Amino acid sequence: MADSASLLFNPRTYDPEHFDPETRRLLRATVDWFEARGKRRLIEDYRSRAWLGDFLDFAAREGLFATFLTPASAAGKDDQRWDTARIAALNEIFGFYGLDYWYAWQVTILGLGPVWQSDNAEARARAAELLSQGEVFAFGLSEKTHGADIYSTDMLLTPDGDGGFRASGSKYYIGNGNAAGLVSVFGRRTDVEGPDGYVFFAADSRHEAYQLVKNVVDSSKYVSEFRLENYPVASADILHTGRAAFDAALNTVNVGKFNLCTASIGISEHAMYEAVTHASNRILYGRPVTAFPHVRRELTDAYVRLVGMKLFSDRAVDYFRSAGPDDRRYLLFNPMTKMKVTTEGEKVVDLMWDVIAAKGFEKDNYFAQAAIEIRGLPKLEGTVHVNLALILKFMHNHLLNPVDYPAVPTRLDAADDAFLFRQGPARGLGSVRFHDWRTAFDAYAEVPNVARFREQADALCTFVETAAPDEEQSRDLDLLLAVGQLFALVVHGQLILEQARLTGLDEDLLDELFAVLVRDFSAHAVELHGKDSATEAQQEWALGAVRRPVVDAARSARIWEQVEALSGAYEMGQ
Protein backbone atom coordinates (compact mmCIF):
# COMPACT_ATOMS: atom_id res chain seq x y z
CA MET A 1 0.00 0.00 0.00
CA ALA A 2 1.42 3.40 -1.04
CA ASP A 3 1.48 6.14 1.60
CA SER A 4 0.95 9.84 0.98
CA ALA A 5 4.68 10.57 1.00
CA SER A 6 5.25 8.25 -1.95
CA LEU A 7 2.22 9.44 -3.92
CA LEU A 8 3.16 13.13 -3.93
CA PHE A 9 6.32 14.78 -5.24
CA ASN A 10 8.62 15.59 -2.32
CA PRO A 11 11.98 17.26 -3.03
CA ARG A 12 13.43 15.75 0.15
CA THR A 13 13.02 12.20 -1.12
CA TYR A 14 12.73 12.62 -4.90
CA ASP A 15 14.68 10.05 -6.87
CA PRO A 16 13.27 9.33 -10.35
CA GLU A 17 14.99 5.98 -10.58
CA HIS A 18 12.56 4.78 -13.26
CA PHE A 19 14.34 7.01 -15.78
CA ASP A 20 17.72 6.61 -17.47
CA PRO A 21 20.79 8.04 -15.67
CA GLU A 22 21.01 11.35 -17.56
CA THR A 23 17.29 12.08 -17.18
CA ARG A 24 17.53 11.21 -13.51
CA ARG A 25 20.53 13.51 -13.08
CA LEU A 26 18.88 16.46 -14.82
CA LEU A 27 15.61 16.17 -12.92
CA ARG A 28 17.43 15.98 -9.60
CA ALA A 29 19.76 18.83 -10.58
CA THR A 30 16.73 21.00 -11.32
CA VAL A 31 15.21 20.25 -7.92
CA ASP A 32 18.54 20.96 -6.21
CA TRP A 33 18.89 24.30 -8.03
CA PHE A 34 15.53 25.50 -6.78
CA GLU A 35 16.11 24.19 -3.27
CA ALA A 36 19.48 25.96 -3.08
CA ARG A 37 17.84 29.26 -4.02
CA GLY A 38 15.37 28.87 -1.19
CA LYS A 39 11.85 30.00 -0.54
CA ARG A 40 12.62 33.65 0.19
CA ARG A 41 14.33 34.18 -3.17
CA LEU A 42 11.65 32.19 -4.98
CA ILE A 43 8.86 34.37 -3.58
CA GLU A 44 10.78 37.63 -3.95
CA ASP A 45 11.50 36.99 -7.63
CA TYR A 46 7.82 36.23 -8.13
CA ARG A 47 6.72 39.43 -6.38
CA SER A 48 9.31 41.65 -8.10
CA ARG A 49 8.54 40.24 -11.58
CA ALA A 50 12.23 39.48 -12.10
CA TRP A 51 13.12 38.07 -15.52
CA LEU A 52 14.23 34.45 -15.36
CA GLY A 53 17.77 35.01 -16.56
CA ASP A 54 19.52 33.01 -13.84
CA PHE A 55 17.14 30.09 -14.31
CA LEU A 56 17.72 30.10 -18.05
CA ASP A 57 21.48 30.28 -17.43
CA PHE A 58 21.19 27.16 -15.24
CA ALA A 59 19.14 25.37 -17.91
CA ALA A 60 21.70 26.31 -20.56
CA ARG A 61 24.66 25.11 -18.47
CA GLU A 62 23.00 21.78 -17.88
CA GLY A 63 21.69 21.42 -21.44
CA LEU A 64 18.27 20.87 -19.91
CA PHE A 65 16.03 22.16 -22.70
CA ALA A 66 18.29 20.77 -25.42
CA THR A 67 18.25 17.29 -23.87
CA PHE A 68 14.51 17.16 -23.25
CA LEU A 69 13.22 19.04 -26.31
CA THR A 70 15.39 17.87 -29.22
CA PRO A 71 13.77 14.90 -30.99
CA ALA A 72 16.01 12.03 -31.96
CA SER A 73 15.76 13.01 -35.63
CA ALA A 74 17.57 16.28 -34.86
CA ALA A 75 19.69 15.10 -31.92
CA GLY A 76 23.39 15.71 -31.60
CA LYS A 77 23.76 13.64 -28.42
CA ASP A 78 22.58 10.21 -27.36
CA ASP A 79 20.37 11.43 -24.51
CA GLN A 80 18.42 13.91 -26.63
CA ARG A 81 14.89 12.82 -27.49
CA TRP A 82 11.27 13.97 -27.19
CA ASP A 83 10.08 11.78 -24.32
CA THR A 84 6.66 12.75 -22.96
CA ALA A 85 7.17 10.86 -19.69
CA ARG A 86 10.20 12.86 -18.64
CA ILE A 87 8.73 16.09 -20.03
CA ALA A 88 5.75 15.49 -17.74
CA ALA A 89 8.08 14.96 -14.78
CA LEU A 90 9.81 18.29 -15.45
CA ASN A 91 6.45 20.06 -15.82
CA GLU A 92 5.57 18.90 -12.32
CA ILE A 93 8.84 20.18 -10.88
CA PHE A 94 8.50 23.57 -12.55
CA GLY A 95 4.89 23.87 -11.38
CA PHE A 96 5.97 22.98 -7.85
CA TYR A 97 8.38 25.92 -7.70
CA GLY A 98 6.63 28.50 -9.83
CA LEU A 99 4.58 28.81 -13.00
CA ASP A 100 6.89 31.49 -14.39
CA TYR A 101 9.66 28.91 -14.83
CA TRP A 102 7.24 26.45 -16.35
CA TYR A 103 5.92 29.08 -18.73
CA ALA A 104 9.31 29.86 -20.28
CA TRP A 105 9.70 26.13 -20.92
CA GLN A 106 6.10 25.67 -22.12
CA VAL A 107 6.21 28.37 -24.76
CA THR A 108 9.58 27.03 -25.90
CA ILE A 109 7.80 23.70 -26.51
CA LEU A 110 5.08 25.50 -28.48
CA GLY A 111 7.62 27.42 -30.51
CA LEU A 112 9.42 24.23 -31.42
CA GLY A 113 6.25 22.42 -32.51
CA PRO A 114 6.03 23.88 -36.04
CA VAL A 115 9.79 23.46 -36.49
CA TRP A 116 9.91 19.77 -35.57
CA GLN A 117 6.87 19.14 -37.81
CA SER A 118 8.58 20.87 -40.72
CA ASP A 119 10.49 19.30 -43.63
CA ASN A 120 12.79 22.35 -43.68
CA ALA A 121 16.10 20.70 -42.75
CA GLU A 122 17.89 24.04 -42.47
CA ALA A 123 15.35 25.41 -39.99
CA ARG A 124 15.44 22.20 -37.98
CA ALA A 125 19.23 22.31 -37.78
CA ARG A 126 19.09 25.97 -36.74
CA ALA A 127 16.58 25.16 -33.97
CA ALA A 128 18.72 22.30 -32.68
CA GLU A 129 21.77 24.55 -32.57
CA LEU A 130 19.87 27.32 -30.77
CA LEU A 131 18.65 24.80 -28.20
CA SER A 132 22.22 23.62 -27.63
CA GLN A 133 23.18 27.25 -26.97
CA GLY A 134 20.47 27.54 -24.31
CA GLU A 135 18.09 29.73 -26.31
CA VAL A 136 14.34 29.78 -25.72
CA PHE A 137 11.61 29.79 -28.36
CA ALA A 138 8.21 31.41 -28.94
CA PHE A 139 4.95 30.54 -30.70
CA GLY A 140 3.57 33.47 -32.69
CA LEU A 141 -0.04 32.41 -33.19
CA SER A 142 -2.44 34.59 -31.16
CA GLU A 143 -3.40 38.15 -32.10
CA LYS A 144 -4.90 40.99 -30.10
CA THR A 145 -8.08 41.24 -32.17
CA HIS A 146 -8.64 37.59 -33.05
CA GLY A 147 -7.07 35.68 -30.17
CA ALA A 148 -6.14 32.20 -31.39
CA ASP A 149 -8.68 32.30 -34.26
CA ILE A 150 -6.19 31.27 -36.91
CA TYR A 151 -8.79 31.60 -39.66
CA SER A 152 -8.60 35.36 -39.26
CA THR A 153 -4.89 36.13 -38.94
CA ASP A 154 -3.76 39.64 -39.88
CA MET A 155 -0.07 38.76 -40.11
CA LEU A 156 0.37 39.37 -43.83
CA LEU A 157 3.15 38.10 -46.08
CA THR A 158 3.64 39.99 -49.34
CA PRO A 159 5.81 38.41 -52.07
CA ASP A 160 9.05 40.35 -52.56
CA GLY A 161 9.66 39.23 -56.14
CA ASP A 162 12.72 37.17 -55.26
CA GLY A 163 10.99 34.04 -53.96
CA GLY A 164 10.60 35.39 -50.44
CA PHE A 165 8.17 37.63 -48.58
CA ARG A 166 7.93 40.71 -46.43
CA ALA A 167 5.87 40.10 -43.30
CA SER A 168 3.93 42.80 -41.50
CA GLY A 169 1.50 42.53 -38.62
CA SER A 170 1.32 42.03 -34.89
CA LYS A 171 1.05 39.14 -32.46
CA TYR A 172 -0.26 39.18 -28.89
CA TYR A 173 0.08 36.92 -25.83
CA ILE A 174 3.39 35.56 -27.14
CA GLY A 175 5.52 34.10 -24.35
CA ASN A 176 9.30 34.55 -24.55
CA GLY A 177 8.74 37.13 -27.29
CA ASN A 178 11.40 39.29 -25.63
CA ALA A 179 14.20 36.74 -25.82
CA ALA A 180 13.39 33.96 -28.29
CA GLY A 181 16.15 32.89 -30.62
CA LEU A 182 13.42 31.64 -32.95
CA VAL A 183 9.76 32.61 -33.10
CA SER A 184 7.43 30.36 -35.10
CA VAL A 185 4.99 32.86 -36.64
CA PHE A 186 1.66 32.08 -38.30
CA GLY A 187 0.42 34.32 -41.11
CA ARG A 188 -1.16 34.36 -44.56
CA ARG A 189 -0.05 35.40 -48.00
CA THR A 190 -1.62 38.45 -49.61
CA ASP A 191 -1.57 36.83 -53.06
CA VAL A 192 -3.33 33.54 -52.22
CA GLU A 193 -6.92 33.26 -50.99
CA GLY A 194 -8.24 30.74 -48.46
CA PRO A 195 -6.42 28.01 -46.55
CA ASP A 196 -3.79 27.59 -49.28
CA GLY A 197 -2.43 30.98 -48.28
CA TYR A 198 -1.45 30.07 -44.71
CA VAL A 199 2.25 30.20 -43.83
CA PHE A 200 4.31 29.30 -40.77
CA PHE A 201 7.73 30.93 -40.78
CA ALA A 202 10.68 31.39 -38.44
CA ALA A 203 11.55 34.85 -37.16
CA ASP A 204 14.31 36.14 -34.89
CA SER A 205 13.35 38.45 -32.00
CA ARG A 206 16.73 40.23 -32.37
CA HIS A 207 16.09 41.34 -35.96
CA GLU A 208 15.68 45.09 -36.49
CA ALA A 209 12.31 44.55 -38.22
CA TYR A 210 11.02 42.74 -35.11
CA GLN A 211 9.56 45.34 -32.76
CA LEU A 212 8.88 44.32 -29.17
CA VAL A 213 5.94 46.39 -27.96
CA LYS A 214 5.45 45.35 -24.33
CA ASN A 215 4.82 42.63 -21.79
CA VAL A 216 1.04 42.42 -21.64
CA VAL A 217 0.97 40.90 -18.13
CA ASP A 218 2.37 42.08 -14.79
CA SER A 219 4.58 39.08 -14.21
CA SER A 220 8.03 37.54 -14.55
CA LYS A 221 6.49 35.71 -17.47
CA TYR A 222 7.17 37.81 -20.56
CA VAL A 223 3.93 37.48 -22.49
CA SER A 224 4.71 39.82 -25.31
CA GLU A 225 3.06 41.91 -27.94
CA PHE A 226 5.35 42.26 -30.95
CA ARG A 227 5.11 43.70 -34.44
CA LEU A 228 6.85 42.80 -37.65
CA GLU A 229 7.40 45.69 -40.08
CA ASN A 230 8.47 44.48 -43.52
CA TYR A 231 10.28 41.58 -41.89
CA PRO A 232 12.25 39.67 -44.58
CA VAL A 233 11.12 36.04 -44.83
CA ALA A 234 13.44 33.97 -46.99
CA SER A 235 12.61 30.54 -48.35
CA ALA A 236 14.92 29.08 -45.68
CA ASP A 237 12.58 30.56 -43.04
CA ILE A 238 9.40 28.90 -44.33
CA LEU A 239 8.28 26.05 -42.08
CA HIS A 240 4.87 25.20 -43.57
CA THR A 241 2.55 26.50 -46.27
CA GLY A 242 -1.14 26.06 -47.00
CA ARG A 243 -3.23 23.56 -45.08
CA ALA A 244 -0.10 22.02 -43.58
CA ALA A 245 0.48 25.31 -41.74
CA PHE A 246 -3.04 25.14 -40.31
CA ASP A 247 -2.51 21.52 -39.20
CA ALA A 248 0.88 22.41 -37.67
CA ALA A 249 -0.80 25.06 -35.53
CA LEU A 250 -3.44 22.69 -34.15
CA ASN A 251 -1.04 19.77 -33.73
CA THR A 252 1.42 22.00 -31.87
CA VAL A 253 -1.34 22.95 -29.45
CA ASN A 254 -2.08 19.22 -29.06
CA VAL A 255 1.51 18.70 -27.92
CA GLY A 256 1.63 21.80 -25.74
CA LYS A 257 -1.68 21.57 -23.92
CA PHE A 258 -0.67 18.22 -22.43
CA ASN A 259 1.87 20.03 -20.24
CA LEU A 260 -0.74 21.98 -18.30
CA CYS A 261 -1.97 19.04 -16.23
CA THR A 262 1.36 18.17 -14.62
CA ALA A 263 2.16 21.82 -13.95
CA SER A 264 -1.17 22.06 -12.12
CA ILE A 265 -0.24 18.97 -10.12
CA GLY A 266 3.06 20.51 -9.04
CA ILE A 267 1.40 23.72 -7.86
CA SER A 268 -1.20 21.75 -5.90
CA GLU A 269 1.40 19.52 -4.24
CA HIS A 270 3.50 22.41 -2.91
CA ALA A 271 0.39 24.20 -1.68
CA MET A 272 -0.83 21.04 0.05
CA TYR A 273 2.33 20.61 2.10
CA GLU A 274 1.99 24.18 3.36
CA ALA A 275 -1.75 23.94 4.02
CA VAL A 276 -1.72 20.65 5.92
CA THR A 277 1.32 21.66 7.97
CA HIS A 278 -0.29 24.96 8.93
CA ALA A 279 -3.68 23.45 9.75
CA SER A 280 -2.14 20.69 11.86
CA ASN A 281 -0.25 23.21 13.97
CA ARG A 282 -2.93 25.87 14.28
CA ILE A 283 -4.83 25.79 17.60
CA LEU A 284 -8.38 27.12 17.59
CA TYR A 285 -10.68 26.98 20.61
CA GLY A 286 -8.08 24.83 22.33
CA ARG A 287 -8.01 22.22 19.56
CA PRO A 288 -5.93 21.74 16.39
CA VAL A 289 -7.78 22.99 13.35
CA THR A 290 -7.55 19.49 11.92
CA ALA A 291 -9.70 18.15 14.75
CA PHE A 292 -12.80 19.72 13.17
CA PRO A 293 -14.81 17.34 10.95
CA HIS A 294 -15.36 19.84 8.13
CA VAL A 295 -11.63 20.55 7.98
CA ARG A 296 -10.81 16.87 7.74
CA ARG A 297 -13.37 16.43 5.01
CA GLU A 298 -12.06 19.38 2.97
CA LEU A 299 -8.41 18.36 3.26
CA THR A 300 -9.24 14.74 2.51
CA ASP A 301 -11.24 15.76 -0.55
CA ALA A 302 -8.33 17.92 -1.70
CA TYR A 303 -5.87 15.07 -1.20
CA VAL A 304 -7.86 12.42 -3.05
CA ARG A 305 -8.62 14.83 -5.90
CA LEU A 306 -4.89 15.51 -6.21
CA VAL A 307 -4.13 11.79 -6.26
CA GLY A 308 -6.77 11.42 -8.98
CA MET A 309 -5.10 14.19 -11.01
CA LYS A 310 -1.80 12.32 -10.83
CA LEU A 311 -3.27 8.95 -11.70
CA PHE A 312 -5.14 10.29 -14.72
CA SER A 313 -2.19 12.28 -16.04
CA ASP A 314 0.28 9.44 -15.61
CA ARG A 315 -1.97 7.07 -17.52
CA ALA A 316 -2.62 9.64 -20.25
CA VAL A 317 1.14 9.77 -20.85
CA ASP A 318 1.00 6.12 -21.90
CA TYR A 319 -1.65 6.81 -24.56
CA PHE A 320 0.18 9.89 -25.78
CA ARG A 321 3.42 7.94 -26.20
CA SER A 322 1.73 4.92 -27.78
CA ALA A 323 -0.25 6.96 -30.32
CA GLY A 324 -0.02 6.40 -34.06
CA PRO A 325 -2.03 6.79 -37.26
CA ASP A 326 -4.24 3.86 -36.21
CA ASP A 327 -4.54 4.80 -32.54
CA ARG A 328 -5.57 8.38 -31.91
CA ARG A 329 -7.20 7.90 -28.52
CA TYR A 330 -4.81 10.56 -27.19
CA LEU A 331 -6.96 13.16 -28.96
CA LEU A 332 -9.58 12.65 -26.24
CA PHE A 333 -7.27 12.13 -23.28
CA ASN A 334 -5.22 15.20 -24.20
CA PRO A 335 -7.97 17.86 -23.87
CA MET A 336 -9.09 15.94 -20.78
CA THR A 337 -5.72 16.55 -19.12
CA LYS A 338 -5.96 20.22 -20.00
CA MET A 339 -9.61 20.71 -19.05
CA LYS A 340 -10.34 18.25 -16.27
CA VAL A 341 -7.02 18.01 -14.44
CA THR A 342 -6.43 21.76 -14.35
CA THR A 343 -9.94 22.51 -13.05
CA GLU A 344 -9.43 19.81 -10.42
CA GLY A 345 -6.31 21.73 -9.41
CA GLU A 346 -8.44 24.81 -8.81
CA LYS A 347 -10.77 22.78 -6.60
CA VAL A 348 -7.85 21.35 -4.64
CA VAL A 349 -6.43 24.77 -3.89
CA ASP A 350 -9.87 26.21 -3.06
CA LEU A 351 -10.56 23.41 -0.57
CA MET A 352 -7.27 24.01 1.19
CA TRP A 353 -7.76 27.77 1.14
CA ASP A 354 -11.10 27.37 2.88
CA VAL A 355 -9.17 25.65 5.67
CA ILE A 356 -6.17 27.96 6.06
CA ALA A 357 -8.20 31.11 5.34
CA ALA A 358 -6.16 34.31 5.88
CA LYS A 359 -2.92 32.34 5.97
CA GLY A 360 -3.36 31.88 2.24
CA PHE A 361 -2.72 35.58 1.66
CA GLU A 362 0.54 35.89 3.58
CA LYS A 363 3.49 37.11 1.53
CA ASP A 364 6.02 34.70 3.04
CA ASN A 365 4.14 31.58 1.94
CA TYR A 366 4.10 29.81 -1.39
CA PHE A 367 0.33 29.37 -1.08
CA ALA A 368 -0.50 32.96 -2.01
CA GLN A 369 1.37 32.47 -5.27
CA ALA A 370 -0.24 29.07 -5.87
CA ALA A 371 -3.74 30.49 -5.37
CA ILE A 372 -3.15 32.89 -8.27
CA GLU A 373 -1.18 30.61 -10.56
CA ILE A 374 -3.58 27.67 -10.36
CA ARG A 375 -6.22 29.90 -12.00
CA GLY A 376 -4.19 30.39 -15.14
CA LEU A 377 -3.82 26.83 -16.36
CA PRO A 378 -7.50 26.13 -17.18
CA LYS A 379 -7.44 29.25 -19.33
CA LEU A 380 -4.36 28.51 -21.44
CA GLU A 381 -4.21 26.54 -24.73
CA GLY A 382 -7.98 26.82 -25.16
CA THR A 383 -10.49 27.55 -22.42
CA VAL A 384 -12.27 24.88 -20.42
CA HIS A 385 -15.33 25.51 -22.57
CA VAL A 386 -13.42 25.01 -25.82
CA ASN A 387 -11.96 21.74 -24.59
CA LEU A 388 -15.28 20.51 -23.21
CA ALA A 389 -16.86 21.13 -26.60
CA LEU A 390 -13.96 19.25 -28.19
CA ILE A 391 -14.31 16.12 -26.07
CA LEU A 392 -18.02 15.89 -26.89
CA LYS A 393 -16.99 14.88 -30.42
CA PHE A 394 -15.73 11.61 -28.94
CA MET A 395 -18.61 10.84 -26.57
CA HIS A 396 -20.75 8.53 -28.70
CA ASN A 397 -17.90 6.31 -29.88
CA HIS A 398 -16.25 6.20 -26.48
CA LEU A 399 -19.34 5.24 -24.54
CA LEU A 400 -21.19 3.06 -27.03
CA ASN A 401 -18.90 1.77 -29.81
CA PRO A 402 -15.78 0.19 -28.30
CA VAL A 403 -13.28 -1.76 -30.38
CA ASP A 404 -10.41 -4.05 -29.44
CA TYR A 405 -6.96 -2.55 -28.99
CA PRO A 406 -3.78 -4.18 -27.71
CA ALA A 407 -3.18 -3.31 -24.06
CA VAL A 408 -1.20 -0.08 -23.61
CA PRO A 409 1.59 -0.62 -21.09
CA THR A 410 3.17 1.89 -18.73
CA ARG A 411 5.49 3.93 -20.95
CA LEU A 412 8.57 5.02 -19.03
CA ASP A 413 11.01 3.68 -21.62
CA ALA A 414 13.67 5.96 -23.10
CA ALA A 415 11.96 6.22 -26.50
CA ASP A 416 11.48 9.16 -28.85
CA ASP A 417 7.82 10.12 -29.32
CA ALA A 418 8.23 10.82 -33.03
CA PHE A 419 4.54 10.53 -33.94
CA LEU A 420 3.74 13.78 -32.16
CA PHE A 421 5.44 15.63 -35.01
CA ARG A 422 3.71 13.71 -37.80
CA GLN A 423 0.14 13.68 -36.50
CA GLY A 424 -1.23 14.52 -39.93
CA PRO A 425 -4.43 16.42 -40.74
CA ALA A 426 -6.22 17.83 -37.70
CA ARG A 427 -9.65 16.46 -38.51
CA GLY A 428 -11.77 13.32 -38.33
CA LEU A 429 -12.22 13.41 -34.54
CA GLY A 430 -15.68 11.85 -34.69
CA SER A 431 -14.23 8.70 -36.26
CA VAL A 432 -11.71 8.00 -33.48
CA ARG A 433 -12.47 4.70 -31.73
CA PHE A 434 -11.72 3.55 -28.17
CA HIS A 435 -11.35 0.41 -26.13
CA ASP A 436 -14.16 -0.57 -23.75
CA TRP A 437 -14.20 1.79 -20.77
CA ARG A 438 -16.17 -0.79 -18.75
CA THR A 439 -13.14 -3.05 -18.41
CA ALA A 440 -11.43 -0.67 -16.02
CA PHE A 441 -14.57 -0.46 -13.89
CA ASP A 442 -15.12 -4.21 -13.92
CA ALA A 443 -11.70 -4.72 -12.33
CA TYR A 444 -12.85 -2.76 -9.27
CA ALA A 445 -16.50 -3.80 -9.15
CA GLU A 446 -16.16 -4.75 -5.47
CA VAL A 447 -15.07 -1.24 -4.42
CA PRO A 448 -18.32 0.35 -3.20
CA ASN A 449 -18.00 3.82 -4.67
CA VAL A 450 -16.53 2.57 -7.93
CA ALA A 451 -19.66 0.44 -8.27
CA ARG A 452 -21.85 3.41 -7.36
CA PHE A 453 -20.15 5.60 -9.95
CA ARG A 454 -20.47 2.81 -12.51
CA GLU A 455 -24.25 3.08 -12.10
CA GLN A 456 -23.97 6.72 -13.08
CA ALA A 457 -21.71 5.98 -16.04
CA ASP A 458 -24.13 3.35 -17.31
CA ALA A 459 -26.93 5.88 -16.91
CA LEU A 460 -25.02 8.32 -19.11
CA CYS A 461 -24.93 5.67 -21.85
CA THR A 462 -28.72 5.42 -21.55
CA PHE A 463 -28.94 9.20 -21.81
CA VAL A 464 -26.91 9.20 -25.05
CA GLU A 465 -29.11 6.46 -26.50
CA THR A 466 -32.51 7.78 -25.42
CA ALA A 467 -32.36 11.46 -24.45
CA ALA A 468 -29.36 12.97 -26.23
CA PRO A 469 -29.63 16.61 -27.35
CA ASP A 470 -31.56 16.93 -30.63
CA GLU A 471 -30.47 19.05 -33.59
CA GLU A 472 -31.81 22.27 -32.09
CA GLN A 473 -30.30 21.59 -28.66
CA SER A 474 -26.97 20.80 -30.31
CA ARG A 475 -26.68 24.52 -30.99
CA ASP A 476 -27.17 25.28 -27.29
CA LEU A 477 -23.58 25.22 -26.05
CA ASP A 478 -24.66 25.93 -22.48
CA LEU A 479 -26.63 22.68 -22.36
CA LEU A 480 -23.92 20.72 -24.19
CA LEU A 481 -21.25 21.81 -21.74
CA ALA A 482 -23.25 20.32 -18.87
CA VAL A 483 -23.38 17.02 -20.76
CA GLY A 484 -19.66 17.35 -21.44
CA GLN A 485 -18.93 17.58 -17.72
CA LEU A 486 -20.74 14.29 -17.14
CA PHE A 487 -18.84 12.57 -19.94
CA ALA A 488 -15.53 13.99 -18.70
CA LEU A 489 -16.10 12.38 -15.32
CA VAL A 490 -16.50 8.93 -16.90
CA VAL A 491 -13.26 9.30 -18.86
CA HIS A 492 -11.52 10.69 -15.78
CA GLY A 493 -12.64 7.73 -13.71
CA GLN A 494 -11.64 5.24 -16.39
CA LEU A 495 -7.99 6.29 -16.62
CA ILE A 496 -7.74 6.64 -12.84
CA LEU A 497 -8.82 3.01 -12.51
CA GLU A 498 -6.43 1.85 -15.22
CA GLN A 499 -3.52 3.53 -13.48
CA ALA A 500 -4.66 2.26 -10.08
CA ARG A 501 -4.50 -1.29 -11.42
CA LEU A 502 -1.04 -0.75 -12.91
CA THR A 503 0.35 0.74 -9.69
CA GLY A 504 -1.49 -1.33 -7.07
CA LEU A 505 -3.14 1.69 -5.50
CA ASP A 506 -4.65 1.30 -2.04
CA GLU A 507 -8.36 0.45 -2.54
CA ASP A 508 -9.38 2.55 0.47
CA LEU A 509 -7.91 5.57 -1.29
CA LEU A 510 -9.63 4.65 -4.52
CA ASP A 511 -12.96 4.24 -2.73
CA GLU A 512 -12.63 7.64 -1.07
CA LEU A 513 -11.73 9.26 -4.40
CA PHE A 514 -14.73 7.76 -6.15
CA ALA A 515 -16.99 8.99 -3.37
CA VAL A 516 -15.96 12.46 -4.50
CA LEU A 517 -16.59 11.61 -8.16
CA VAL A 518 -20.08 10.29 -7.32
CA ARG A 519 -20.87 13.64 -5.70
CA ASP A 520 -19.46 15.50 -8.69
CA PHE A 521 -21.56 13.50 -11.15
CA SER A 522 -24.68 14.14 -9.10
CA ALA A 523 -23.93 17.88 -9.00
CA HIS A 524 -23.51 18.08 -12.77
CA ALA A 525 -26.69 16.05 -13.28
CA VAL A 526 -28.59 18.56 -11.14
CA GLU A 527 -27.05 21.36 -13.19
CA LEU A 528 -28.27 19.70 -16.39
CA HIS A 529 -31.74 19.38 -14.84
CA GLY A 530 -31.84 23.14 -14.38
CA LYS A 531 -30.81 24.14 -17.90
CA ASP A 532 -33.40 26.27 -19.70
CA SER A 533 -33.61 24.04 -22.74
CA ALA A 534 -33.54 20.66 -20.98
CA THR A 535 -36.49 18.52 -22.08
CA GLU A 536 -38.75 16.72 -19.64
CA ALA A 537 -37.03 13.43 -20.51
CA GLN A 538 -33.63 14.96 -19.84
CA GLN A 539 -34.79 16.49 -16.58
CA GLU A 540 -36.18 13.15 -15.45
CA TRP A 541 -32.98 11.38 -16.43
CA ALA A 542 -30.85 13.95 -14.61
CA LEU A 543 -32.57 13.50 -11.26
CA GLY A 544 -32.55 9.74 -11.73
CA ALA A 545 -28.75 9.83 -12.12
CA VAL A 546 -28.19 11.42 -8.71
CA ARG A 547 -26.53 9.03 -6.27
CA ARG A 548 -25.33 9.22 -2.68
CA PRO A 549 -21.77 7.95 -2.13
CA VAL A 550 -21.24 4.91 0.05
CA VAL A 551 -20.17 6.23 3.44
CA ASP A 552 -17.57 4.36 5.49
CA ALA A 553 -16.29 6.25 8.52
CA ALA A 554 -13.47 3.79 9.16
CA ARG A 555 -12.23 4.09 5.57
CA SER A 556 -12.34 7.88 5.72
CA ALA A 557 -10.40 7.82 8.97
CA ARG A 558 -7.68 5.70 7.37
CA ILE A 559 -7.36 8.13 4.47
CA TRP A 560 -7.22 11.03 6.90
CA GLU A 561 -4.15 9.43 8.43
CA GLN A 562 -2.46 9.71 5.02
CA VAL A 563 -3.38 13.37 4.82
CA GLU A 564 -2.23 14.09 8.36
CA ALA A 565 1.14 12.48 7.58
CA LEU A 566 1.83 15.33 5.13
CA SER A 567 2.22 17.75 8.04
CA GLY A 568 5.91 18.65 8.19
CA ALA A 569 6.77 16.18 5.41
CA TYR A 570 8.24 19.01 3.32
CA GLU A 571 9.00 22.68 3.80
CA MET A 572 11.18 24.65 1.46
CA GLY A 573 14.28 26.07 3.14
CA GLN A 574 14.78 29.79 3.42
Helices and strands as residue ranges (DSSP letters): H 4-7, H 21-48, H 53-62, H 64-69, G 72-74, H 84-97, H 99-116, H 121-132, E 137-140, G 150-152, E 156-159, E 165-175, E 182-189, G 194-197, E 198-203, E 210-215, E 223-233, G 235-237, E 238-241, H 243-257, H 259-281, E 283-284, E 287-288, G 289-291, H 293-321, H 330-336, I 337-341, H 342-356, G 357-361, H 367-376, G 377-379, H 384-391, G 392-394, H 395-400, G 418-421, G 429-431, H 438-442, H 448-466, G 473-475, H 477-503, H 507-529, H 536-544, H 553-564
